[in-house]
Amino acid sequence: MGRLDNKGIIVTGAGSGIGRAFVNGFAREGAKVGVLDLDPAAAEKVVAEITAAGGQAIALAANVTDRDAIRGEFTRFTEWAGRLDVLFNNAGFNKPMPFLEVTEENWNAILRVNGWAVLMCTQEAARLMIPQGSGKIINTSSVAGRQGYPDFTPYSASKFAVNAITQATARALAKHGITCNSFSPGVVVTPLWDALDKDLMEMGATSKPKESIDSFSADILMGHPAEPEELVGTALYLASSDSDYLTGQTIMIDGGKVLI
Ligand SMILES: NC(=O)c1ccc[n+]([C@@H]2O[C@H](COP(=O)([O-])OP(=O)(O)OC[C@H]3O[C@@H](n4cnc5c(N)ncnc54)[C@H](O)[C@@H]3O)[C@@H](O)[C@H]2O)c1
């Protein structure tokens, strides 16, 4: 018996990093997982990993900002899995810019994926969950949803938005038996940091490879940045019936980087 036997769970941005670790963890606990990503080849690769280990998974290809594509893939998923029990709104990205140089284009691009898409994908999941009378929405926030960082201003704003959307979703959907929570990683060693490291060096904010992740990790009480696997236990709790009475909350899983 797994903790998630036959639960239908979609994770967006599951072709890499945190999402990839989550879908592998959920499949090990018996869930039927939808591996949704902008990059279809990455999603297929993760599905192959899961099925090779004996799990059940389907690749879903969509940009989380595209309502028609999301609706189509969520429908295809429920036809395959039978139902949608849990949606993890996890896809996100950052493109740092110095505070005084942030452009409207940079703001709009980040807020569209990290903010708007969380709300829109939640609406699309709710269409499927409301008739079931149950469901869980889980959003990936960040320590940048608790603190504003000057090189990450739109990103921080987008993650504060995630926390607000989490509270609003919890209040809007409780009467349908649907809960909503988010979790906030601090520094997690994923390809997102490879891109950040390069961008911050090009901006002149750092001068050598890995300086950004090392300096951002310096105040983590646990003494090291997380590997994606270190977040899986909390994700399992949020996806399973263990968290049925929890809603509207943002859980910090940051090794004690931000205390709030
Ligand atoms: N890595 C960290 O230190 C860290 C810390 C806090 C929060 N987060 C958040 O965790 C989430 C996952 O980050 P990660 O570190 O695993 O990053 P990652 O870059 O390793 O993976 C992100 C995945 O999302 C996909 N994606 C990006 N934009 C998409 C879109 N528009 N539609 C569909 N898929 C899209 C990418 O193709 C990629 O596979 C993000 O929301 C990020 O903001 C990461």
The ligand as an SDF file (V2000), in Angstrom:
LIG
                    3D

 44 48  0  0  0  0  0  0  0  0999 V2000
   15.5290   26.0120   -7.3890 N   0  0  0  0  0  0  0  0  0  0  0  0
   15.2950   26.8550   -6.3780 C   0  0  0  0  0  0  0  0  0  0  0  0
   16.2130   27.2430   -5.6340 O   0  0  0  0  0  0  0  0  0  0  0  0
   13.8910   27.3390   -6.1120 C   0  0  0  0  0  0  0  0  0  0  0  0
   13.6550   28.0310   -4.9170 C   0  0  0  0  0  0  0  0  0  0  0  0
   12.3800   28.4850   -4.6410 C   0  0  0  0  0  0  0  0  0  0  0  0
   11.3550   28.2570   -5.5240 C   0  0  0  0  0  0  0  0  0  0  0  0
   11.6170   27.5970   -6.6940 N   0  0  0  0  0  0  0  0  0  0  0  0
   10.4880   27.3880   -7.6000 C   0  0  0  0  0  0  0  0  0  0  0  0
   10.3380   26.0070   -7.8260 O   0  0  0  0  0  0  0  0  0  0  0  0
    9.7160   25.7920   -9.0970 C   0  0  0  0  0  0  0  0  0  0  0  0
   10.5220   24.7800   -9.9000 C   0  0  0  0  0  0  0  0  0  0  0  0
   11.8280   25.2750  -10.0530 O   0  0  0  0  0  0  0  0  0  0  0  0
   13.1010   24.3640  -10.3750 P   0  0  0  0  0  0  0  0  0  0  0  0
   14.2050   24.8870   -9.5360 O   0  0  0  0  0  0  0  0  0  0  0  0
   12.7320   22.9410  -10.2980 O   0  0  0  0  0  0  0  0  0  0  0  0
   13.3720   24.8390  -11.8780 O   0  0  0  0  0  0  0  0  0  0  0  0
   13.8060   24.0540  -13.2150 P   0  0  0  0  0  0  0  0  0  0  0  0
   14.2060   25.1340  -14.1350 O   0  0  0  0  0  0  0  0  0  0  0  0
   14.7450   22.9530  -12.8840 O   0  0  0  0  0  0  0  0  0  0  0  0
   12.4360   23.3900  -13.6990 O   0  0  0  0  0  0  0  0  0  0  0  0
   11.3410   24.1740  -14.1200 C   0  0  0  0  0  0  0  0  0  0  0  0
   10.5810   23.4050  -15.1780 C   0  0  0  0  0  0  0  0  0  0  0  0
    9.4250   24.2050  -15.5100 O   0  0  0  0  0  0  0  0  0  0  0  0
    9.2530   24.1860  -16.9100 C   0  0  0  0  0  0  0  0  0  0  0  0
    8.5570   25.4140  -17.3040 N   0  0  0  0  0  0  0  0  0  0  0  0
    9.0450   26.6800  -17.2450 C   0  0  0  0  0  0  0  0  0  0  0  0
    8.1500   27.5370  -17.7710 N   0  0  0  0  0  0  0  0  0  0  0  0
    7.0720   26.7990  -18.1300 C   0  0  0  0  0  0  0  0  0  0  0  0
    5.8270   27.1110  -18.7290 C   0  0  0  0  0  0  0  0  0  0  0  0
    5.5350   28.3680  -19.0820 N   0  0  0  0  0  0  0  0  0  0  0  0
    4.9440   26.1150  -18.9740 N   0  0  0  0  0  0  0  0  0  0  0  0
    5.2540   24.8260  -18.6380 C   0  0  0  0  0  0  0  0  0  0  0  0
    6.4260   24.4660  -18.0810 N   0  0  0  0  0  0  0  0  0  0  0  0
    7.3290   25.4430  -17.8260 C   0  0  0  0  0  0  0  0  0  0  0  0
   10.6610   24.1100  -17.4900 C   0  0  0  0  0  0  0  0  0  0  0  0
   10.6510   23.6020  -18.8160 O   0  0  0  0  0  0  0  0  0  0  0  0
   11.3480   23.1880  -16.4810 C   0  0  0  0  0  0  0  0  0  0  0  0
   11.2490   21.8270  -16.8800 O   0  0  0  0  0  0  0  0  0  0  0  0
    9.6160   27.1830   -9.7500 C   0  0  0  0  0  0  0  0  0  0  0  0
    8.3130   27.6960   -9.5360 O   0  0  0  0  0  0  0  0  0  0  0  0
   10.6270   28.0050   -8.9810 C   0  0  0  0  0  0  0  0  0  0  0  0
   10.3170   29.3770   -8.9780 O   0  0  0  0  0  0  0  0  0  0  0  0
   12.8510   27.1250   -7.0040 C   0  0  0  0  0  0  0  0  0  0  0  0
  1  2  1  0
  2  3  2  0
  2  4  1  0
  4  5  1  0
  4 44  2  0
  5  6  2  0
  6  7  1  0
  7  8  2  0
  8  9  1  0
  8 44  1  0
  9 10  1  0
  9 42  1  0
 10 11  1  0
 11 12  1  0
 11 40  1  0
 12 13  1  0
 13 14  1  0
 14 15  2  0
 14 16  1  0
 14 17  1  0
 17 18  1  0
 18 19  2  0
 18 20  1  0
 18 21  1  0
 21 22  1  0
 22 23  1  0
 23 24  1  0
 23 38  1  0
 24 25  1  0
 25 26  1  0
 25 36  1  0
 26 27  1  0
 26 35  1  0
 27 28  2  0
 28 29  1  0
 29 30  1  0
 29 35  2  0
 30 31  1  0
 30 32  2  0
 32 33  1  0
 33 34  2  0
 34 35  1  0
 36 37  1  0
 36 38  1  0
 38 39  1  0
 40 41  1  0
 40 42  1  0
 42 43  1  0
M  CHG  2   8   1  16  -1
M  END
$$$$
